[in-house]
Every structure is written in C-alpha cells, then in structure tokens.
Amino acid sequence: MDAEQRALELGVTFPEQKPGYLNLCIRSGNHLITSGHTSDLKGVLGGGLSVEQGYEGAKDCAIKILQSVHHVHGTLNGLKVIKLLGCVYSAPDFTDQHLVINGASDLLHEIFGKEGDGYHARSALGFAALPTGAAVEVEAIFEIKSA
C-alpha cells in the first residue's frame, strides 16, 4: 500500500485549500517546505493540558501539513519526510515537548514507514506562547524522491 492510500485509510482527507497570507507549502528544487501549522487545540501544556491532549494536537498539525503538501504536490506518494520542527506552548516547568510532538512523528511513521521514508530528523521545543494561543505548531520538510 502506498503512502496516500495509508493516509486515506487513517482518515486523512484532502480538501481544497484557498490561498492565504503566506504559502502553507512551497516547492524548492526537490523539497517541499511547509509553514508552521497550528493545532485547533488551544492552551498550555503542563498548565491545564495533558501530554495526551498535546499529542493529539501535534497529530492535528501533521494532518494539516499533509493536506498542504498534497495541495502543492498532488499526492503523498514518492515523498520522504526529512525534518520536523515541533513547537509546544509550555508551562515553565514542562519538559515533555518530545512526547507531545510524537503525535506528529507517529502519524508520519504510520503513513511513510518508521524505518523507511518516514524516518526523519526532529526538534521539539517549548515556547512561552504560540500564535492564536495554539497548543502546538509543527513545520516540515519533505524530499520529492521522484518528480
């Protein structure tokens, strides 16, 4: 089963996207680079929100990233996940950002393969605030393996 079929099987849909203030995803050479995609979940991890809630928020970000990548590239097939940057709206003593961003990484592993094209580099960082009060923001870089 290819990546796009796996995504569809997991319930990821690809609605039409309208242009916004910035590009949600651009192609540069053989790379697709996304803007940060924020979760619908609002609030502070470790300040009312649990790691489990944050995990779902990061997964939500990854779904939005896949939708933007699909909009630009037309498919999820032929892609390799290169890098994720995960940003977590964190209470000062919260140190489980990596467990939150696993929500995005785990979804990409399911779709692209944990030991194959989904095996990526990643940073997970805590922030004092994120735009619109979002709990999580994630950006990604993909390589286009076949044009």
C-alpha positions as CSV (number, residue, x, y, z in Angstrom):
1,M,0.0,0.0,0.0
2,D,1.4,3.4,-0.9
3,A,1.6,6.5,1.4
4,E,-1.5,8.2,0.0
5,Q,-3.6,5.0,0.4
6,R,-2.4,4.6,4.0
7,A,-3.3,8.3,4.8
8,L,-6.8,7.8,3.4
9,E,-7.2,4.6,5.3
10,L,-6.2,6.5,8.5
11,G,-8.9,9.1,7.8
12,V,-6.8,11.9,6.3
13,T,-8.7,13.9,3.8
14,F,-7.5,16.4,1.2
15,P,-10.0,19.3,1.0
16,E,-9.4,22.1,-1.4
17,Q,-7.2,24.9,0.1
18,K,-7.6,28.6,-0.7
19,P,-4.6,30.9,-0.9
20,G,-3.8,32.7,2.3
21,Y,-1.5,35.4,3.5
22,L,1.6,33.1,3.3
23,N,2.3,29.9,1.4
24,L,1.4,26.9,3.5
25,C,3.8,24.8,1.4
26,I,6.3,25.7,-1.2
27,R,8.4,23.6,-3.6
28,S,12.1,24.4,-3.9
29,G,14.0,22.1,-6.1
30,N,13.2,18.6,-4.9
31,H,12.0,19.7,-1.5
32,L,8.6,20.6,-0.1
33,I,8.8,23.1,2.8
34,T,5.8,23.9,4.9
35,S,4.9,26.8,7.1
36,G,4.1,26.1,10.7
37,H,0.7,24.5,11.0
38,T,-1.1,25.1,14.3
39,S,-3.4,22.8,16.2
40,D,-7.0,23.6,16.8
41,L,-6.2,22.8,20.4
42,K,-5.6,25.9,22.4
43,G,-3.8,26.2,25.8
44,V,-0.7,25.5,27.7
45,L,0.9,22.1,28.1
46,G,1.6,21.4,31.7
47,G,-0.7,24.3,32.6
48,G,-4.0,22.7,32.1
49,L,-3.4,20.5,29.0
50,S,-2.1,16.9,29.3
51,V,0.6,15.3,27.2
52,E,-2.1,13.1,25.7
53,Q,-4.1,16.2,24.6
54,G,-0.9,17.8,23.2
55,Y,-0.1,14.5,21.3
56,E,-3.5,14.8,19.6
57,G,-2.8,18.4,18.8
58,A,0.5,17.5,17.2
59,K,-1.2,14.8,15.2
60,D,-3.7,17.5,14.0
61,C,-0.8,19.6,12.9
62,A,0.6,16.7,10.9
63,I,-2.7,16.1,9.2
64,K,-2.8,19.8,8.1
65,I,0.7,19.6,6.9
66,L,-0.1,16.5,4.8
67,Q,-3.1,18.4,3.3
68,S,-0.9,21.3,2.3
69,V,1.8,19.1,0.9
70,H,-0.9,17.2,-1.1
71,H,-2.3,20.5,-2.4
72,V,1.1,21.5,-3.8
73,H,2.4,18.1,-4.9
74,G,-0.8,16.4,-5.8
75,T,0.0,13.2,-4.0
76,L,1.8,11.9,-0.9
77,N,3.5,9.2,-2.9
78,G,7.1,9.5,-3.8
79,L,8.0,11.6,-0.7
80,K,10.5,11.2,2.1
81,V,10.0,13.0,5.4
82,I,13.3,14.9,6.1
83,K,12.7,17.1,9.2
84,L,10.0,18.2,11.6
85,L,10.2,21.2,13.9
86,G,7.6,20.9,16.7
87,C,6.8,23.9,18.9
88,V,4.8,23.4,22.2
89,Y,3.1,26.1,24.2
90,S,4.6,25.1,27.5
91,A,4.4,26.0,31.2
92,P,7.8,26.9,32.6
93,D,8.4,23.5,34.2
94,F,7.0,21.4,31.4
95,T,9.7,19.2,29.9
96,D,7.8,16.6,27.8
97,Q,7.7,18.5,24.5
98,H,9.2,15.5,22.8
99,L,6.3,13.3,23.9
100,V,3.8,15.9,22.5
101,I,5.5,16.1,19.1
102,N,5.5,12.3,18.9
103,G,1.8,12.8,17.8
104,A,3.1,14.2,14.5
105,S,6.0,11.8,14.2
106,D,3.9,8.7,14.9
107,L,1.4,9.7,12.2
108,L,4.1,10.2,9.6
109,H,5.7,6.9,10.6
110,E,2.3,5.2,10.1
111,I,2.0,6.7,6.6
112,F,5.5,6.7,5.3
113,G,7.1,3.9,7.3
114,K,9.0,4.3,10.5
115,E,12.2,2.7,9.1
116,G,11.8,4.0,5.6
117,D,10.6,7.3,4.1
118,G,9.0,8.4,7.4
119,Y,12.2,8.1,9.4
120,H,13.0,11.8,10.0
121,A,15.1,14.3,12.0
122,R,13.2,16.3,14.5
123,S,13.4,19.1,17.1
124,A,10.8,19.5,19.8
125,L,10.9,22.9,21.7
126,G,8.9,24.6,24.4
127,F,7.7,28.2,23.9
128,A,6.2,30.8,26.2
129,A,3.4,31.3,23.6
130,L,2.3,30.4,20.1
131,P,0.2,32.3,17.6
132,T,-3.6,32.4,18.5
133,G,-2.9,30.5,21.7
134,A,-2.4,27.2,19.8
135,A,-1.0,24.5,22.0
136,V,1.2,23.1,19.2
137,E,2.7,24.2,15.9
138,V,4.6,21.9,13.6
139,E,6.5,22.6,10.3
140,A,8.1,20.0,8.0
141,I,10.4,19.4,5.1
142,F,9.9,16.6,2.6
143,E,12.1,15.4,-0.2
144,I,10.5,14.6,-3.5
145,K,12.1,11.2,-4.5
146,S,10.5,11.0,-7.9
147,A,9.4,14.0,-9.9
